[in-house]
Amino acid sequence: MATTIRFFLNGQLQEVSVRPDATVLDWLRNAQRLTGTKEGCAEGDCGACSVLIGDPLIDGDTVHYHAANSCILAMGQIDGRALVTVEGLKGEQLHPVQEAMAENGSSQCGFCTPGIVISIAGLAASNARAGDQDIHDALAGNLCRCTGYRPIVEAARKVVGAGGATVAGPQVAAFAKIEPRTLITGSGATYHQPASLGDLLQLRKDKPDAILLGGGTDLGVALADYHSDWDEVISLAHVRELRASRETENHLSFGAAVTWEEVLDRVTPFYPSFATLIRRFGSTQIRSMGTVGGNIGTASPIGDGPPALIALGAEVELASLSGHRFMPLEDFFLDYRKTELRLDEVIASVSIPKPKEGQAFRVYKISKRYDQDISTVCAAFSIIREEGQVRGARIAFGGMAATPQRAGQAEQALIGSSFDRKAIEACAAAITAQFKPLTDWRGSADYRIQVAANLAERFWRDVNGEVVEVMAL
């Protein structure tokens, strides 16, 4: 017997019998005829399918809304939550964002406009002090090919910070009616939602072939674009231990189900360069759903998180019913898409040290476009200097091998040096000697080698205070 998925849609309680791996976009358009939500790329890139997802804040009495891509969002993922479409923003009058967009001539063909309205509404509801950078950041996941962004940004300026741009929806108390179910079934698909790590590990042992689902920003592309089915899913979204972030005197620790948006808030004061990278490798829609554990667990050689984490000296925690294992993150990756993770294990957390005195850290991403693009090369550098000499160095690359990889020879070229040009030239030469990257559509092997070596000099110039125009990459 099917189990219903319970959630609020535009303020109204819904109980829906549907396959939990059906996409939210398909259900909205086909079953509900809410066609303001569009399908563009079906990969989570263009933002035409943007909706707002609402969750009650753990330590408050408000509901937090964030934009998400409904094309790569499974119906099971909205169980116990609030969903708002562009139709739901409008009450008796237009929502302030809709009104500002109309008055300012911020739309031409209109295909992208509903998603843009949703993104600005999410920003206005969550950030009363948002400035231009916040507006551009909120719109990074929404592509418009007609109007140009100036009138769109102008409309956003009118609304953000003006007050009154709230999202109407259920109050926190109402969510008690739709607490996430531990099991959802429908049309041959099973969707597990354990609430504790112990329950998760038991499921993992009993069902080793089930899909482990974090935010789904990677797996969801196949679900939407290639029409694959998820017959058995274990969701990590409600495992309280995996949703926890912790800060100690010396470390920052993130549970595997912590989103990149949450990581961004935590790391910005400590590692601004890492924060810049996080803003680039995922839009607001992606960062609000994508998780740390998912980014690591996919083991992509071009994943942007691992090079930065490795250079920072990250440690990953793996958990099973047999116990917990801890290892340096660089040791987790074995080969292309192969990791140390056993069939009965899950990634539990990843932790990074806080900055040490004398430490300099930078991470650089080279891609064909600045926002929301796959890396050609991602390079992360961290050194610690004492009395003018480099006492420690960690350098890691993505896009240069079958796995994210440390550049040990390049590190040794820096250690003991005074961090001068001679040392950087030796570092660059070691990078060129160590790596043998592939040629693909993102860049040739020769290009990657040259870029990787050049980034060593860029790091040197950057740390020495020379201005580097980041947007030029």
Secondary structure, 3 states (H helix, E strand, C coil): CCCCEEEEECCEEEEECCCCCCEHHHHHHHHCCCCCCCCCCCCCCCCCCEEEEEEECCCCCCEEEEEEEHHHCEHHHHCCCEEECHHHHCCCCCCHHHHHHHHCCCCCCCCCHHHHHHHHHHHHHHCCCCCHHHHHHHHCCCCCCCCCHHHHHHHHHHHCCCCCCCCCCCCHHHHHHHCCCCEEEECCEEEECCCCHHHHHHHHHHCCCCEEECCCCCHHHHHHHCCCCCCEEEECCCCHHHHCEEECCCEEEEECCCEHHHHHHHHCCCCHHHHHHHHHHCCHHHHCCCEHHHHHHCCCCCCCHHHHHHHCCCEEEEEECCEEEEEEHHHHEEECCEECCCCCCEEEEEEEECCCCCEEEEEEEECCCCCCCCCCEEEEEEEEEECCEEEEEEEEEECCCCCCEECHHHHHHHCCCCCCHHHHHHHHHHHHHHCCCCCECCECHHHHHHHHHHHHHHHHHHHCCCCCCHHHC
